[in-house]
Amino acid sequence: MAYKDQATMIKYNNEFSKKAYDHIHLTVPKGQKEAIQAAAQARGESVNAFIYQAILDAMAETKSPDA
């Protein structure tokens, strides 16, 4: 999709994101952001994918067998 200017592209991406995704704000202690970024990069993942997979793994561990 071609855009006339960058502002139009950003607006479109933001609107799409609001419709397609839920957002969670994450706060970590100083210095941990860089450690998380390095761990994600070492696995060839984005930070978002790395954190999301960690959440899914934790949820799977705590899921009851009859759920």
MITITOR-533199 format. One record per atom (N, C-alpha, C, O): residue number from 0; atom name; x, y, z. Coordinates in nm, 2 decimals. Layout:
BEGIN
<atom><k>NUM</k><a>CA</a><px>X</px><py>Y</py><pz>Z</pz></atom>
...
% end
This chain:
BEGIN
<atom><k>0</k><a>N</a><px>0.08</px><py>-0.12</py><pz>0.00</pz></atom>
<atom><k>0</k><a>CA</a><px>0.00</px><py>0.00</py><pz>0.00</pz></atom>
<atom><k>0</k><a>C</a><px>0.09</px><py>0.12</py><pz>0.00</pz></atom>
<atom><k>0</k><a>O</a><px>0.18</px><py>0.14</py><pz>0.09</pz></atom>
<atom><k>1</k><a>N</a><px>0.07</px><py>0.21</py><pz>-0.09</pz></atom>
<atom><k>1</k><a>CA</a><px>0.15</px><py>0.33</py><pz>-0.10</pz></atom>
<atom><k>1</k><a>C</a><px>0.08</px><py>0.45</py><pz>-0.03</pz></atom>
<atom><k>1</k><a>O</a><px>-0.04</px><py>0.46</py><pz>-0.03</pz></atom>
<atom><k>2</k><a>N</a><px>0.16</px><py>0.52</py><pz>0.04</pz></atom>
<atom><k>2</k><a>CA</a><px>0.11</px><py>0.64</py><pz>0.12</pz></atom>
<atom><k>2</k><a>C</a><px>0.17</px><py>0.77</py><pz>0.07</pz></atom>
<atom><k>2</k><a>O</a><px>0.29</px><py>0.77</py><pz>0.02</pz></atom>
<atom><k>3</k><a>N</a><px>0.10</px><py>0.87</py><pz>0.07</pz></atom>
<atom><k>3</k><a>CA</a><px>0.15</px><py>1.00</py><pz>0.03</pz></atom>
<atom><k>3</k><a>C</a><px>0.25</px><py>1.06</py><pz>0.12</pz></atom>
<atom><k>3</k><a>O</a><px>0.34</px><py>1.13</py><pz>0.08</pz></atom>
<atom><k>4</k><a>N</a><px>0.23</px><py>1.03</py><pz>0.25</pz></atom>
<atom><k>4</k><a>CA</a><px>0.33</px><py>1.08</py><pz>0.35</pz></atom>
<atom><k>4</k><a>C</a><px>0.34</px><py>0.98</py><pz>0.47</pz></atom>
<atom><k>4</k><a>O</a><px>0.25</px><py>0.90</py><pz>0.48</pz></atom>
<atom><k>5</k><a>N</a><px>0.44</px><py>1.00</py><pz>0.54</pz></atom>
<atom><k>5</k><a>CA</a><px>0.47</px><py>0.91</py><pz>0.66</pz></atom>
<atom><k>5</k><a>C</a><px>0.36</px><py>0.92</py><pz>0.76</pz></atom>
<atom><k>5</k><a>O</a><px>0.32</px><py>0.83</py><pz>0.83</pz></atom>
<atom><k>6</k><a>N</a><px>0.30</px><py>1.04</py><pz>0.78</pz></atom>
<atom><k>6</k><a>CA</a><px>0.20</px><py>1.06</py><pz>0.88</pz></atom>
<atom><k>6</k><a>C</a><px>0.07</px><py>0.98</py><pz>0.85</pz></atom>
<atom><k>6</k><a>O</a><px>0.01</px><py>0.92</py><pz>0.94</pz></atom>
<atom><k>7</k><a>N</a><px>0.04</px><py>0.97</py><pz>0.72</pz></atom>
<atom><k>7</k><a>CA</a><px>-0.08</px><py>0.89</py><pz>0.68</pz></atom>
<atom><k>7</k><a>C</a><px>-0.05</px><py>0.74</py><pz>0.71</pz></atom>
<atom><k>7</k><a>O</a><px>-0.14</px><py>0.67</py><pz>0.76</pz></atom>
<atom><k>8</k><a>N</a><px>0.07</px><py>0.70</py><pz>0.69</pz></atom>
<atom><k>8</k><a>CA</a><px>0.11</px><py>0.56</py><pz>0.71</pz></atom>
<atom><k>8</k><a>C</a><px>0.10</px><py>0.53</py><pz>0.86</pz></atom>
<atom><k>8</k><a>O</a><px>0.05</px><py>0.42</py><pz>0.90</pz></atom>
<atom><k>9</k><a>N</a><px>0.15</px><py>0.61</py><pz>0.94</pz></atom>
<atom><k>9</k><a>CA</a><px>0.15</px><py>0.59</py><pz>1.09</pz></atom>
<atom><k>9</k><a>C</a><px>0.01</px><py>0.59</py><pz>1.14</pz></atom>
<atom><k>9</k><a>O</a><px>-0.02</px><py>0.51</py><pz>1.22</pz></atom>
<atom><k>10</k><a>N</a><px>-0.07</px><py>0.68</py><pz>1.09</pz></atom>
<atom><k>10</k><a>CA</a><px>-0.21</px><py>0.68</py><pz>1.13</pz></atom>
<atom><k>10</k><a>C</a><px>-0.28</px><py>0.55</py><pz>1.10</pz></atom>
<atom><k>10</k><a>O</a><px>-0.35</px><py>0.49</py><pz>1.18</pz></atom>
<atom><k>11</k><a>N</a><px>-0.26</px><py>0.50</py><pz>0.98</pz></atom>
<atom><k>11</k><a>CA</a><px>-0.32</px><py>0.38</py><pz>0.93</pz></atom>
<atom><k>11</k><a>C</a><px>-0.27</px><py>0.26</py><pz>1.02</pz></atom>
<atom><k>11</k><a>O</a><px>-0.35</px><py>0.18</py><pz>1.07</pz></atom>
<atom><k>12</k><a>N</a><px>-0.14</px><py>0.25</py><pz>1.05</pz></atom>
<atom><k>12</k><a>CA</a><px>-0.09</px><py>0.15</py><pz>1.13</pz></atom>
<atom><k>12</k><a>C</a><px>-0.14</px><py>0.15</py><pz>1.27</pz></atom>
<atom><k>12</k><a>O</a><px>-0.17</px><py>0.05</py><pz>1.33</pz></atom>
<atom><k>13</k><a>N</a><px>-0.15</px><py>0.27</py><pz>1.33</pz></atom>
<atom><k>13</k><a>CA</a><px>-0.21</px><py>0.28</py><pz>1.46</pz></atom>
<atom><k>13</k><a>C</a><px>-0.35</px><py>0.24</py><pz>1.47</pz></atom>
<atom><k>13</k><a>O</a><px>-0.40</px><py>0.17</py><pz>1.56</pz></atom>
<atom><k>14</k><a>N</a><px>-0.43</px><py>0.28</py><pz>1.37</pz></atom>
<atom><k>14</k><a>CA</a><px>-0.57</px><py>0.24</py><pz>1.37</pz></atom>
<atom><k>14</k><a>C</a><px>-0.59</px><py>0.09</py><pz>1.35</pz></atom>
<atom><k>14</k><a>O</a><px>-0.67</px><py>0.02</py><pz>1.42</pz></atom>
<atom><k>15</k><a>N</a><px>-0.51</px><py>0.03</py><pz>1.26</pz></atom>
<atom><k>15</k><a>CA</a><px>-0.51</px><py>-0.12</py><pz>1.25</pz></atom>
<atom><k>15</k><a>C</a><px>-0.47</px><py>-0.19</py><pz>1.38</pz></atom>
<atom><k>15</k><a>O</a><px>-0.54</px><py>-0.28</py><pz>1.42</pz></atom>
<atom><k>16</k><a>N</a><px>-0.37</px><py>-0.14</py><pz>1.44</pz></atom>
<atom><k>16</k><a>CA</a><px>-0.32</px><py>-0.20</py><pz>1.57</pz></atom>
<atom><k>16</k><a>C</a><px>-0.43</px><py>-0.20</py><pz>1.67</pz></atom>
<atom><k>16</k><a>O</a><px>-0.45</px><py>-0.29</py><pz>1.75</pz></atom>
<atom><k>17</k><a>N</a><px>-0.50</px><py>-0.08</py><pz>1.68</pz></atom>
<atom><k>17</k><a>CA</a><px>-0.61</px><py>-0.07</py><pz>1.78</pz></atom>
<atom><k>17</k><a>C</a><px>-0.72</px><py>-0.17</py><pz>1.76</pz></atom>
<atom><k>17</k><a>O</a><px>-0.78</px><py>-0.22</py><pz>1.85</pz></atom>
<atom><k>18</k><a>N</a><px>-0.75</px><py>-0.20</py><pz>1.63</pz></atom>
<atom><k>18</k><a>CA</a><px>-0.86</px><py>-0.29</py><pz>1.60</pz></atom>
<atom><k>18</k><a>C</a><px>-0.82</px><py>-0.44</py><pz>1.61</pz></atom>
<atom><k>18</k><a>O</a><px>-0.90</px><py>-0.52</py><pz>1.65</pz></atom>
<atom><k>19</k><a>N</a><px>-0.69</px><py>-0.47</py><pz>1.58</pz></atom>
<atom><k>19</k><a>CA</a><px>-0.65</px><py>-0.61</py><pz>1.57</pz></atom>
<atom><k>19</k><a>C</a><px>-0.58</px><py>-0.66</py><pz>1.70</pz></atom>
<atom><k>19</k><a>O</a><px>-0.57</px><py>-0.78</py><pz>1.71</pz></atom>
<atom><k>20</k><a>N</a><px>-0.54</px><py>-0.58</py><pz>1.79</pz></atom>
<atom><k>20</k><a>CA</a><px>-0.46</px><py>-0.62</py><pz>1.90</pz></atom>
<atom><k>20</k><a>C</a><px>-0.50</px><py>-0.56</py><pz>2.03</pz></atom>
<atom><k>20</k><a>O</a><px>-0.55</px><py>-0.45</py><pz>2.04</pz></atom>
<atom><k>21</k><a>N</a><px>-0.48</px><py>-0.64</py><pz>2.14</pz></atom>
<atom><k>21</k><a>CA</a><px>-0.49</px><py>-0.58</py><pz>2.27</pz></atom>
<atom><k>21</k><a>C</a><px>-0.35</px><py>-0.54</py><pz>2.31</pz></atom>
<atom><k>21</k><a>O</a><px>-0.25</px><py>-0.60</py><pz>2.27</pz></atom>
<atom><k>22</k><a>N</a><px>-0.34</px><py>-0.43</py><pz>2.39</pz></atom>
<atom><k>22</k><a>CA</a><px>-0.21</px><py>-0.38</py><pz>2.43</pz></atom>
<atom><k>22</k><a>C</a><px>-0.19</px><py>-0.39</py><pz>2.58</pz></atom>
<atom><k>22</k><a>O</a><px>-0.28</px><py>-0.37</py><pz>2.65</pz></atom>
<atom><k>23</k><a>N</a><px>-0.07</px><py>-0.43</py><pz>2.62</pz></atom>
<atom><k>23</k><a>CA</a><px>-0.03</px><py>-0.44</py><pz>2.76</pz></atom>
<atom><k>23</k><a>C</a><px>0.09</px><py>-0.36</py><pz>2.78</pz></atom>
<atom><k>23</k><a>O</a><px>0.19</px><py>-0.38</py><pz>2.71</pz></atom>
<atom><k>24</k><a>N</a><px>0.09</px><py>-0.27</py><pz>2.87</pz></atom>
<atom><k>24</k><a>CA</a><px>0.21</px><py>-0.19</py><pz>2.91</pz></atom>
<atom><k>24</k><a>C</a><px>0.29</px><py>-0.27</py><pz>3.01</pz></atom>
<atom><k>24</k><a>O</a><px>0.24</px><py>-0.31</py><pz>3.11</pz></atom>
<atom><k>25</k><a>N</a><px>0.42</px><py>-0.29</py><pz>2.98</pz></atom>
<atom><k>25</k><a>CA</a><px>0.50</px><py>-0.36</py><pz>3.07</pz></atom>
<atom><k>25</k><a>C</a><px>0.61</px><py>-0.27</py><pz>3.13</pz></atom>
<atom><k>25</k><a>O</a><px>0.68</px><py>-0.20</py><pz>3.05</pz></atom>
<atom><k>26</k><a>N</a><px>0.63</px><py>-0.28</py><pz>3.26</pz></atom>
<atom><k>26</k><a>CA</a><px>0.73</px><py>-0.20</py><pz>3.33</pz></atom>
<atom><k>26</k><a>C</a><px>0.83</px><py>-0.29</py><pz>3.39</pz></atom>
<atom><k>26</k><a>O</a><px>0.79</px><py>-0.39</py><pz>3.46</pz></atom>
<atom><k>27</k><a>N</a><px>0.96</px><py>-0.27</py><pz>3.36</pz></atom>
<atom><k>27</k><a>CA</a><px>1.06</px><py>-0.36</py><pz>3.42</pz></atom>
<atom><k>27</k><a>C</a><px>1.17</px><py>-0.27</py><pz>3.49</pz></atom>
<atom><k>27</k><a>O</a><px>1.18</px><py>-0.15</py><pz>3.46</pz></atom>
<atom><k>28</k><a>N</a><px>1.24</px><py>-0.33</py><pz>3.58</pz></atom>
<atom><k>28</k><a>CA</a><px>1.35</px><py>-0.25</py><pz>3.65</pz></atom>
<atom><k>28</k><a>C</a><px>1.45</px><py>-0.20</py><pz>3.55</pz></atom>
<atom><k>28</k><a>O</a><px>1.48</px><py>-0.26</py><pz>3.45</pz></atom>
<atom><k>29</k><a>N</a><px>1.51</px><py>-0.09</py><pz>3.59</pz></atom>
<atom><k>29</k><a>CA</a><px>1.62</px><py>-0.03</py><pz>3.50</pz></atom>
<atom><k>29</k><a>C</a><px>1.73</px><py>-0.14</py><pz>3.47</pz></atom>
<atom><k>29</k><a>O</a><px>1.77</px><py>-0.21</py><pz>3.56</pz></atom>
<atom><k>30</k><a>N</a><px>1.77</px><py>-0.14</py><pz>3.35</pz></atom>
<atom><k>30</k><a>CA</a><px>1.87</px><py>-0.23</py><pz>3.30</pz></atom>
<atom><k>30</k><a>C</a><px>1.81</px><py>-0.36</py><pz>3.25</pz></atom>
<atom><k>30</k><a>O</a><px>1.88</px><py>-0.43</py><pz>3.17</pz></atom>
<atom><k>31</k><a>N</a><px>1.69</px><py>-0.40</py><pz>3.29</pz></atom>
<atom><k>31</k><a>CA</a><px>1.63</px><py>-0.52</py><pz>3.24</pz></atom>
<atom><k>31</k><a>C</a><px>1.58</px><py>-0.52</py><pz>3.09</pz></atom>
<atom><k>31</k><a>O</a><px>1.58</px><py>-0.62</py><pz>3.03</pz></atom>
<atom><k>32</k><a>N</a><px>1.55</px><py>-0.40</py><pz>3.05</pz></atom>
<atom><k>32</k><a>CA</a><px>1.51</px><py>-0.38</py><pz>2.91</pz></atom>
<atom><k>32</k><a>C</a><px>1.61</px><py>-0.43</py><pz>2.82</pz></atom>
<atom><k>32</k><a>O</a><px>1.59</px><py>-0.50</py><pz>2.72</pz></atom>
<atom><k>33</k><a>N</a><px>1.74</px><py>-0.39</py><pz>2.84</pz></atom>
<atom><k>33</k><a>CA</a><px>1.85</px><py>-0.43</py><pz>2.75</pz></atom>
<atom><k>33</k><a>C</a><px>1.87</px><py>-0.58</py><pz>2.76</pz></atom>
<atom><k>33</k><a>O</a><px>1.90</px><py>-0.64</py><pz>2.66</pz></atom>
<atom><k>34</k><a>N</a><px>1.86</px><py>-0.64</py><pz>2.88</pz></atom>
<atom><k>34</k><a>CA</a><px>1.88</px><py>-0.78</py><pz>2.90</pz></atom>
<atom><k>34</k><a>C</a><px>1.77</px><py>-0.86</py><pz>2.82</pz></atom>
<atom><k>34</k><a>O</a><px>1.80</px><py>-0.96</py><pz>2.76</pz></atom>
<atom><k>35</k><a>N</a><px>1.65</px><py>-0.81</py><pz>2.83</pz></atom>
<atom><k>35</k><a>CA</a><px>1.54</px><py>-0.87</py><pz>2.76</pz></atom>
<atom><k>35</k><a>C</a><px>1.56</px><py>-0.86</py><pz>2.60</pz></atom>
<atom><k>35</k><a>O</a><px>1.54</px><py>-0.96</py><pz>2.53</pz></atom>
<atom><k>36</k><a>N</a><px>1.60</px><py>-0.75</py><pz>2.56</pz></atom>
<atom><k>36</k><a>CA</a><px>1.63</px><py>-0.73</py><pz>2.42</pz></atom>
<atom><k>36</k><a>C</a><px>1.74</px><py>-0.82</py><pz>2.37</pz></atom>
<atom><k>36</k><a>O</a><px>1.73</px><py>-0.88</py><pz>2.26</pz></atom>
<atom><k>37</k><a>N</a><px>1.84</px><py>-0.84</py><pz>2.45</pz></atom>
<atom><k>37</k><a>CA</a><px>1.95</px><py>-0.93</py><pz>2.41</pz></atom>
<atom><k>37</k><a>C</a><px>1.91</px><py>-1.07</py><pz>2.41</pz></atom>
<atom><k>37</k><a>O</a><px>1.94</px><py>-1.15</py><pz>2.32</pz></atom>
<atom><k>38</k><a>N</a><px>1.82</px><py>-1.11</py><pz>2.50</pz></atom>
<atom><k>38</k><a>CA</a><px>1.77</px><py>-1.25</py><pz>2.51</pz></atom>
<atom><k>38</k><a>C</a><px>1.69</px><py>-1.28</py><pz>2.39</pz></atom>
<atom><k>38</k><a>O</a><px>1.69</px><py>-1.39</py><pz>2.32</pz></atom>
<atom><k>39</k><a>N</a><px>1.60</px><py>-1.18</py><pz>2.35</pz></atom>
<atom><k>39</k><a>CA</a><px>1.51</px><py>-1.20</py><pz>2.23</pz></atom>
<atom><k>39</k><a>C</a><px>1.60</px><py>-1.21</py><pz>2.11</pz></atom>
<atom><k>39</k><a>O</a><px>1.57</px><py>-1.29</py><pz>2.02</pz></atom>
<atom><k>40</k><a>N</a><px>1.69</px><py>-1.12</py><pz>2.10</pz></atom>
<atom><k>40</k><a>CA</a><px>1.78</px><py>-1.12</py><pz>1.98</pz></atom>
<atom><k>40</k><a>C</a><px>1.86</px><py>-1.25</py><pz>1.96</pz></atom>
<atom><k>40</k><a>O</a><px>1.87</px><py>-1.30</py><pz>1.85</pz></atom>
<atom><k>41</k><a>N</a><px>1.90</px><py>-1.31</py><pz>2.08</pz></atom>
<atom><k>41</k><a>CA</a><px>1.98</px><py>-1.43</py><pz>2.07</pz></atom>
<atom><k>41</k><a>C</a><px>1.89</px><py>-1.55</py><pz>2.02</pz></atom>
<atom><k>41</k><a>O</a><px>1.94</px><py>-1.64</py><pz>1.96</pz></atom>
<atom><k>42</k><a>N</a><px>1.76</px><py>-1.54</py><pz>2.04</pz></atom>
<atom><k>42</k><a>CA</a><px>1.67</px><py>-1.64</py><pz>1.99</pz></atom>
<atom><k>42</k><a>C</a><px>1.61</px><py>-1.60</py><pz>1.85</pz></atom>
<atom><k>42</k><a>O</a><px>1.54</px><py>-1.68</py><pz>1.80</pz></atom>
<atom><k>43</k><a>N</a><px>1.65</px><py>-1.49</py><pz>1.80</pz></atom>
<atom><k>43</k><a>CA</a><px>1.61</px><py>-1.45</py><pz>1.67</pz></atom>
<atom><k>43</k><a>C</a><px>1.46</px><py>-1.40</py><pz>1.67</pz></atom>
<atom><k>43</k><a>O</a><px>1.39</px><py>-1.42</py><pz>1.57</pz></atom>
<atom><k>44</k><a>N</a><px>1.42</px><py>-1.35</py><pz>1.78</pz></atom>
<atom><k>44</k><a>CA</a><px>1.28</px><py>-1.30</py><pz>1.80</pz></atom>
<atom><k>44</k><a>C</a><px>1.27</px><py>-1.16</py><pz>1.83</pz></atom>
<atom><k>44</k><a>O</a><px>1.37</px><py>-1.09</py><pz>1.87</pz></atom>
<atom><k>45</k><a>N</a><px>1.16</px><py>-1.10</py><pz>1.80</pz></atom>
<atom><k>45</k><a>CA</a><px>1.13</px><py>-0.96</py><pz>1.85</pz></atom>
<atom><k>45</k><a>C</a><px>1.11</px><py>-0.97</py><pz>2.00</pz></atom>
<atom><k>45</k><a>O</a><px>1.08</px><py>-1.07</py><pz>2.06</pz></atom>
<atom><k>46</k><a>N</a><px>1.12</px><py>-0.86</py><pz>2.07</pz></atom>
<atom><k>46</k><a>CA</a><px>1.09</px><py>-0.85</py><pz>2.21</pz></atom>
<atom><k>46</k><a>C</a><px>0.95</px><py>-0.89</py><pz>2.24</pz></atom>
<atom><k>46</k><a>O</a><px>0.92</px><py>-0.96</py><pz>2.33</pz></atom>
<atom><k>47</k><a>N</a><px>0.86</px><py>-0.84</py><pz>2.15</pz></atom>
<atom><k>47</k><a>CA</a><px>0.72</px><py>-0.88</py><pz>2.17</pz></atom>
<atom><k>47</k><a>C</a><px>0.70</px><py>-1.03</py><pz>2.16</pz></atom>
<atom><k>47</k><a>O</a><px>0.63</px><py>-1.09</py><pz>2.25</pz></atom>
<atom><k>48</k><a>N</a><px>0.75</px><py>-1.09</py><pz>2.06</pz></atom>
<atom><k>48</k><a>CA</a><px>0.74</px><py>-1.24</py><pz>2.04</pz></atom>
<atom><k>48</k><a>C</a><px>0.80</px><py>-1.31</py><pz>2.16</pz></atom>
<atom><k>48</k><a>O</a><px>0.75</px><py>-1.41</py><pz>2.21</pz></atom>
<atom><k>49</k><a>N</a><px>0.92</px><py>-1.27</py><pz>2.21</pz></atom>
<atom><k>49</k><a>CA</a><px>0.99</px><py>-1.33</py><pz>2.32</pz></atom>
<atom><k>49</k><a>C</a><px>0.90</px><py>-1.32</py><pz>2.45</pz></atom>
<atom><k>49</k><a>O</a><px>0.89</px><py>-1.43</py><pz>2.51</pz></atom>
<atom><k>50</k><a>N</a><px>0.85</px><py>-1.21</py><pz>2.48</pz></atom>
<atom><k>50</k><a>CA</a><px>0.77</px><py>-1.19</py><pz>2.60</pz></atom>
<atom><k>50</k><a>C</a><px>0.64</px><py>-1.27</py><pz>2.58</pz></atom>
<atom><k>50</k><a>O</a><px>0.59</px><py>-1.34</py><pz>2.68</pz></atom>
<atom><k>51</k><a>N</a><px>0.57</px><py>-1.26</py><pz>2.47</pz></atom>
<atom><k>51</k><a>CA</a><px>0.45</px><py>-1.34</py><pz>2.45</pz></atom>
<atom><k>51</k><a>C</a><px>0.47</px><py>-1.49</py><pz>2.46</pz></atom>
<atom><k>51</k><a>O</a><px>0.39</px><py>-1.55</py><pz>2.53</pz></atom>
<atom><k>52</k><a>N</a><px>0.58</px><py>-1.54</py><pz>2.41</pz></atom>
<atom><k>52</k><a>CA</a><px>0.60</px><py>-1.68</py><pz>2.42</pz></atom>
<atom><k>52</k><a>C</a><px>0.63</px><py>-1.72</py><pz>2.57</pz></atom>
<atom><k>52</k><a>O</a><px>0.58</px><py>-1.83</py><pz>2.61</pz></atom>
<atom><k>53</k><a>N</a><px>0.70</px><py>-1.63</py><pz>2.64</pz></atom>
<atom><k>53</k><a>CA</a><px>0.72</px><py>-1.66</py><pz>2.78</pz></atom>
<atom><k>53</k><a>C</a><px>0.59</px><py>-1.66</py><pz>2.86</pz></atom>
<atom><k>53</k><a>O</a><px>0.57</px><py>-1.75</py><pz>2.95</pz></atom>
<atom><k>54</k><a>N</a><px>0.50</px><py>-1.58</py><pz>2.83</pz></atom>
<atom><k>54</k><a>CA</a><px>0.37</px><py>-1.57</py><pz>2.89</pz></atom>
<atom><k>54</k><a>C</a><px>0.29</px><py>-1.70</py><pz>2.86</pz></atom>
<atom><k>54</k><a>O</a><px>0.23</px><py>-1.77</py><pz>2.95</pz></atom>
<atom><k>55</k><a>N</a><px>0.29</px><py>-1.74</py><pz>2.73</pz></atom>
<atom><k>55</k><a>CA</a><px>0.22</px><py>-1.87</py><pz>2.69</pz></atom>
<atom><k>55</k><a>C</a><px>0.28</px><py>-1.99</py><pz>2.76</pz></atom>
<atom><k>55</k><a>O</a><px>0.20</px><py>-2.07</py><pz>2.81</pz></atom>
<atom><k>56</k><a>N</a><px>0.41</px><py>-1.99</py><pz>2.77</pz></atom>
<atom><k>56</k><a>CA</a><px>0.48</px><py>-2.10</py><pz>2.84</pz></atom>
<atom><k>56</k><a>C</a><px>0.43</px><py>-2.11</py><pz>2.99</pz></atom>
<atom><k>56</k><a>O</a><px>0.40</px><py>-2.21</py><pz>3.04</pz></atom>
<atom><k>57</k><a>N</a><px>0.43</px><py>-1.99</py><pz>3.05</pz></atom>
<atom><k>57</k><a>CA</a><px>0.39</px><py>-1.98</py><pz>3.19</pz></atom>
<atom><k>57</k><a>C</a><px>0.25</px><py>-2.03</py><pz>3.21</pz></atom>
<atom><k>57</k><a>O</a><px>0.21</px><py>-2.09</py><pz>3.31</pz></atom>
<atom><k>58</k><a>N</a><px>0.16</px><py>-1.98</py><pz>3.12</pz></atom>
<atom><k>58</k><a>CA</a><px>0.02</px><py>-2.02</py><pz>3.13</pz></atom>
<atom><k>58</k><a>C</a><px>0.00</px><py>-2.17</py><pz>3.11</pz></atom>
<atom><k>58</k><a>O</a><px>-0.08</px><py>-2.23</py><pz>3.18</pz></atom>
<atom><k>59</k><a>N</a><px>0.08</px><py>-2.23</py><pz>3.02</pz></atom>
<atom><k>59</k><a>CA</a><px>0.07</px><py>-2.37</py><pz>3.00</pz></atom>
<atom><k>59</k><a>C</a><px>0.11</px><py>-2.45</py><pz>3.12</pz></atom>
<atom><k>59</k><a>O</a><px>0.06</px><py>-2.56</py><pz>3.15</pz></atom>
<atom><k>60</k><a>N</a><px>0.21</px><py>-2.40</py><pz>3.19</pz></atom>
<atom><k>60</k><a>CA</a><px>0.26</px><py>-2.47</py><pz>3.31</pz></atom>
<atom><k>60</k><a>C</a><px>0.16</px><py>-2.47</py><pz>3.42</pz></atom>
<atom><k>60</k><a>O</a><px>0.15</px><py>-2.56</py><pz>3.50</pz></atom>
<atom><k>61</k><a>N</a><px>0.08</px><py>-2.36</py><pz>3.43</pz></atom>
<atom><k>61</k><a>CA</a><px>-0.01</px><py>-2.35</py><pz>3.54</pz></atom>
<atom><k>61</k><a>C</a><px>-0.15</px><py>-2.40</py><pz>3.50</pz></atom>
<atom><k>61</k><a>O</a><px>-0.24</px><py>-2.40</py><pz>3.59</pz></atom>
<atom><k>62</k><a>N</a><px>-0.17</px><py>-2.44</py><pz>3.38</pz></atom>
<atom><k>62</k><a>CA</a><px>-0.31</px><py>-2.49</py><pz>3.34</pz></atom>
<atom><k>62</k><a>C</a><px>-0.34</px><py>-2.62</py><pz>3.41</pz></atom>
<atom><k>62</k><a>O</a><px>-0.25</px><py>-2.71</py><pz>3.41</pz></atom>
<atom><k>63</k><a>N</a><px>-0.46</px><py>-2.63</py><pz>3.46</pz></atom>
<atom><k>63</k><a>CA</a><px>-0.49</px><py>-2.76</py><pz>3.53</pz></atom>
<atom><k>63</k><a>C</a><px>-0.52</px><py>-2.86</py><pz>3.42</pz></atom>
<atom><k>63</k><a>O</a><px>-0.56</px><py>-2.83</py><pz>3.31</pz></atom>
<atom><k>64</k><a>N</a><px>-0.50</px><py>-2.99</py><pz>3.45</pz></atom>
<atom><k>64</k><a>CA</a><px>-0.51</px><py>-3.10</py><pz>3.36</pz></atom>
<atom><k>64</k><a>C</a><px>-0.66</px><py>-3.11</py><pz>3.30</pz></atom>
<atom><k>64</k><a>O</a><px>-0.67</px><py>-3.16</py><pz>3.19</pz></atom>
<atom><k>65</k><a>N</a><px>-0.76</px><py>-3.08</py><pz>3.38</pz></atom>
<atom><k>65</k><a>CA</a><px>-0.89</px><py>-3.09</py><pz>3.34</pz></atom>
<atom><k>65</k><a>C</a><px>-0.95</px><py>-2.96</py><pz>3.28</pz></atom>
<atom><k>65</k><a>O</a><px>-1.07</px><py>-2.95</py><pz>3.27</pz></atom>
<atom><k>66</k><a>N</a><px>-0.87</px><py>-2.86</py><pz>3.25</pz></atom>
<atom><k>66</k><a>CA</a><px>-0.92</px><py>-2.74</py><pz>3.20</pz></atom>
<atom><k>66</k><a>C</a><px>-0.94</px><py>-2.75</py><pz>3.05</pz></atom>
<atom><k>66</k><a>O</a><px>-0.98</px><py>-2.65</py><pz>2.98</pz></atom>
% end
